[in-house]
Amino acid sequence: MPGGHWPPFSAVRCCIGKTIFVLPQGQILFCESNTLAYKSLIYIPKFRILYLLMDVEKLIQHYPLISDQVNKEQVKTILELLVKTIERGIDGDVVEFGCYIGTTSIFIQRVLQALAPERTLHVYDSFTGLPPKTAEDNSPAGFDFAEGALMVSKKMFQQTFLKAHVPLPVIHKGWFSDLTPDDVPAHIAFAFLDGDFYRSIYDSLKLVLPRMAAGGCIVVDDYAREALPGAARAVHELMPGAQVRVRHNLGIIELAPLK
């Protein structure tokens, strides 16, 4: 085993989500009921703890994307940042604003069920399509994004999870502008904002910022997309001077940890 010796006792049982690992006399036996992919195991003898390191790439290869609104590289980036947040022990739940049919939601929930089942995923969507644009969203390249586009019902979202036998997250239906602080968790470790337009990103970011844990992570979809300039404008207005890394059009903001 990487980084140490096998346990000196006859067997260790470690249940992570629905996956059970048994180590009798130095042998690993897998009994997997949810086909999650792991790349290594780390055993800490002092505390008799077994850590699982998830292989995000294998997870994405195993399960198909159910829409074309996000690509594999974007999902991989989101999940790697989520796993990093969990491994660092950042306190709080996970939120996704703009869940559509559940393409990223279901991957996020799979990771949480495997690595941090005590954390709750909250998803938010109007389930009536995109809201009207504002002046901040104007772009010559953005004519395809119109009011009412990308409409998916709450029932369709639920079916995504039921068909995959993945536990449903907490679902919040409504316009982001109508939500109040009572609608978001008290402590948030990871936030994925996919509202497309300026107002949606502004309203969701304004809600989550006061609840973000130190060292937490915010990912904003379409941050660097020419057709949707409102996403970046909302971030710059609410977080002036924030350090934003860009990967695959995602804006990544990793908040400073407590000193």
N, C-alpha and C positions, 0 to 999 in steps of 0.2 A: 504493500500500500504506500502511495506517495507520502513522504514527509514523516514517516514513523513506523512503528512496529504494530503487529496485529495484537488485539486484546489478549491478555494472559488468561482470561476466563473462557469457558467453553462456548458460550454463545451470547450474542448481543442482538436484540430485536429493536429496530428503529422504524417507526411508522411515520412517513411523510406523506400527507395527503392520503391517497389510496394505494400507495406503493410500499411494500414491506420488504426489507432487506434483512437476511439472516446470515450471521457469520459464525458457523460452527468450526472451531479449530482452524481458523485462518482461511476458511473458504467462504466466498460470497455466493449466496443463492438469491436469485431474483424472483419475486412473485408479483408481477405487474398487472394491474387491472385497468390502468389508464394510459399505458404506452408512452409515458414521458421519457425524454432522453436526458441522460446525465453523462458528463464527460469524466468525472473523477469523484473519489470519496476521500475525505480527510478525517482521520480519527485522532482525537485529542485524549491521550491516556489519563491525564490528571482529572478530567471531569467525566470521562467515559461518554463522550459526545461524538456522534458520527455526523459529519456535514456532507451534504450533497451539493455538487456544483453542476448547475444545469447547462446543457449544451443547447443554446437557443437556436443555433442554425439547424441542428437535427430536428428540433421541435417544429420549426417552420417547414422543413422538408417533409415531415410526416403528415402534417395537416394542411389541406389546400386553403388558399384564400377564397372567401366566398363573395368578394366583390372586387371591382377594379378601381375603387376609390383610394386604395393604398397598395403599395408594392411590397415585395418581400424584404427589400433593403430597408424600407421605412419601418416595417414591423420588427425586423431584427434589431434596429437601432433602439426602438421604443422598449423592447423586452430586455435588451442588454442594460439599459439605463435603469429599468425597474429592478432587475436582479441585483445590480450594483447598489441601489438604494436599500434593498432588503438586507444584503450582506453587510452593509455598513451599520445596520441596526437603527436606521432612522425611524423614529416613532410616528405612527399615523396610518390612516387608511389611504385608499387610492380612488381618484375621481377621474372620470372621462366625460367631457362636455362635447356633445356631438357624436353620438355612438352609431347613428345610421342603422344598418342591419346587424351590426355586431362583429364586423370583421376583426377589428383590433380588440374589442371587448372580450371576445371568447379566448383569445390568446393571453390577455392579461389575467383573466380568471384562471386559466390553466396554470399559469406560473404561481399565482397566489395560492391555489389549492395545493400545489406541490411544495412550495417553500415557506409560505406564511399563511396557513389557513385561518389564523386568528385575525387577519386583516380583512376588511370589508371593501368590496368594489361598489362604488356608486356611479351610475351612468345617468346622463341627462340628455334629453332630446325633445324637440317639439312634436316629433312624429307626424308633422304636417308639411315637411319640406323646409327649404331655406326661407328666411325672412326677407323683407325688402332690402335692397341695397341702400347705402347712404353715399354721400359725396366722397367719403374717404375710400370707397371701394372702386372708384372709377379707374378703369384701365382699358386701353384699346384691345388688350388680349383677353379680357374677361367677359366677353359678350355671351358666352355659353352658360354662365352662372346666373340664373334668373330666379325670381321669387317663386316658391313652390317646388323647385327642383329637388331631387334626391328625397322624395317623400317615401317613407317606409312606416308602416303602422307598428304600434307597440306589440301587437300580436305576432307580426312577422319577426320582430326582434326576439321575442320570447321563443318562437319556434326554432330559431338558430341554436339556442342553447339546449332546448329539449331534444332536438334531433342528434346533437352531439353528446348528450348525457353529461352536460357540464352544469353545475349549479347556477341558477340565475343570480345576477347581481341585484342590488337595490336599484329600482328603476324610478326615475323622477321625470314625469311628463310635463312639459310646459316651455314657454319661451324663457330664455335666460334672463331677460329683463324683468320677468315677473317673480323670479326666485328671490328668497331672502337668506340671510345668514343661517337661519334655522334649517335650511334645506341642504346644507353642506356639513360634513363631519367636523367635529371640534378640532381634530388634529389630522393634517394631511401630509403624507410623506411623498406622494407622487401624484402629479396632475398632468393629464393629457388633454389639451384643448384643441378641438377640431371644429370650430364654428364657422370657418370659411370667411365670413365677413367681419368688418371692423366692429360693428356693434356687438356681435356675438362673442368675439374674443375679448373685447373690452369688459362686457358684463360678467363673463365667466372668470376672467383674471381678477377683476375687482373683488369677486366673491371669495376666491381661494387664497389670495395673497395674505390676508390676516390670519388664516388658519394653517399656513405652510409651516412645517417644522424646520428648524435650523438644520442645514445639510440636505434638505429635501430637493426634489427635482421637478421642474416644470418643462413640459415639451409642448411647443405650439406648432401645429401643422400649418403648412402653406406659408410659413414665415418668409421664405425666400422665393415665393412663387409670383412671377410677374403679373399673372392674371388676377391675383388676389392681394393687392397691396395693403388692404385694410388690416390684415393680421399683424404685420410688422408695426404699422402705425399705432395700433392699440397697445402693443407691448412698450413701445418707446414713450408713449404718453404716461402710462402707469408705472413704468420702471425706467425712468431716465438714467442713463449711465450704466445700466445692467450689462454684464458681459454675456453676450449671446453667441454660442457656437452654432454653426449651420452644418447639417448633414442631411443630404437627400431632401432638401427643402424644409426640413424640420428645424425650428429654432429651439435650442437647448439651453436652459438656464439652471445651473446648479448652484443653489443657495449656499452661502457660507455656513460652515458648521459652528457650533458654540466653541469658544476658546476655553 
